[in-house]
Amino acid sequence: MVAHRPLCPPQLPLQGWGAVLLSHCLSSVSSQVPDPELLPTDPPKKPDPITSESVVFWGLRLWQVIAIFSMFILAIVITLCCIFKCRIPRTKKEIEARHAQRLAAKKYANTLETVPPLNELTEIPGCASAVETVSEQVQTQSAIDRQPSAVRGGEEQPASPTLPETA
């Protein structure tokens, strides 16, 4: 009798090769799956575009900030123009008129320097005393009224004080 030898079924070597092929495929596929730690993260979010309705700071929108800033600058310009009287003349005629006005003002100021003081103008030439002014007349009249009647020597005082007439 023939010894009974176990025969290798033909499926066994095929199963071995299949396992090898399967392990090779799994290793190649697993090398293609990236590590989660190495995966790229989401790209950073782009900032919102700036529009006129964007809140800039303190709850104010961009157009409000621009309006406040431009009004502030306009106020400064107007103030400086008013302080320094800077106005650009537009025509040659205005420039010449302004120049003539400045010359006339300068001439007038020089003329005023040559005018004698008022007290010299009120003196009458050849007269020893100056003309008595109204305020001096009032002061002398009030000094007379304050004096006691005994010192005046019984003069009668008029009912209402009158100023002496000047010629």
Secondary structure, DSSP 8 states (H G I E B T S, - for coil): ---------THHHHHHHHHHHHHHHHHHHHHHS--TTTS------------TT-EEETTEEHHHHHHHHHHHHHHHHHHHHHHHT-----SHHHHHHHHHHHHHHHHHHHHHHHS--HHHHHS-TT-SS----HHHHHHHHHHHHHS-HHHHTS----SS-------
